[in-house]
């Protein structure tokens, strides 16, 4: 019974390989959640089921929804990372 994940949501990673980082949700589809990881500024693509498992088991915790102005900068970095990865 978790709330739907939306663009602009920010999650703190509590444990695992990404512990101490924040995930800013930039891309949501039926199979994956695309996030910008801060402070590394790298894109992370997480299978939807794994993302839900992380939320349900306190591996990641919702922090806030970013203001539009801040999100635009994060989204631009995410898109730039995608462009660089395709080159």
N, C-alpha and C positions, 0 to 999 in steps of 0.2 A: 504494500500500500504506500509506495513512495510517490512523491510528486514528480511530474514530468520534467525531464531535463530540458532546459532552454538555452538558447544563445544568450551570452552575457552572464550566465551563472559562473560563480567562482567556487572551487572546491579546494580545501586543504588536504594534502596527502599525509596521512598519519603514519603509515608503515610501508615497508617494501622498498623497492629500488628507487622510487621517486619521493621517499619520505622527506618532508621539509619543503617541498615545492607546492606551488599553487597551480591548479589547472583552470584555465579560462576557456569555457565552452564556446567554440567558434562555428563548428559545423556539426549538425545533427541529422542523421538519416536513420532508416529503420535498422541498419546493421552495425553502425559505428558512431562513436562520439569523437569528433575532432577537437583537440584542445591545444592551446598554446601553454606550454609549461614555463612558469616564471620561478626563479630568475634566469634559467638557462636559455629562455627564448627559443625553445625548440618545439616543433610540432609533435604531438603524440596522438596516435589514432588507436582508440580503445574499442574493442568489440562491445556492443551494447550490453550483452549479458554479463560480461566482466565488470563493466561500469556499475550495473545494478547490484551485482554481488558486492562490490567495493562499498557502495553506499549502505547496503543493508548490514554489512559487517563492520562498520566504522573504520574501514581502511581509508576512505575519503569522507570528508564532512563538508556540507554546504556552508559557505561563509557569507556570501552576499551576491547581489546582482549588480554588475558594474553600471555606472552612469553611461549614457550613450557616448559622450565625448571620450571617455577613457576606453570604452570598448572599441571605438573606431580605430584607435591606435593599435590595439591588440589584434584586431582583425586584419589591419594592414600588414602587420608583422607576420601573421600566420600565412596570409596570401603570398607575401614576398618569399617566405620559406618554401612554399609549394612551388613557386616559379623557379627558384634556385635548384630545387631537387629535380625538376624536370629538364634542366639544362645539362 
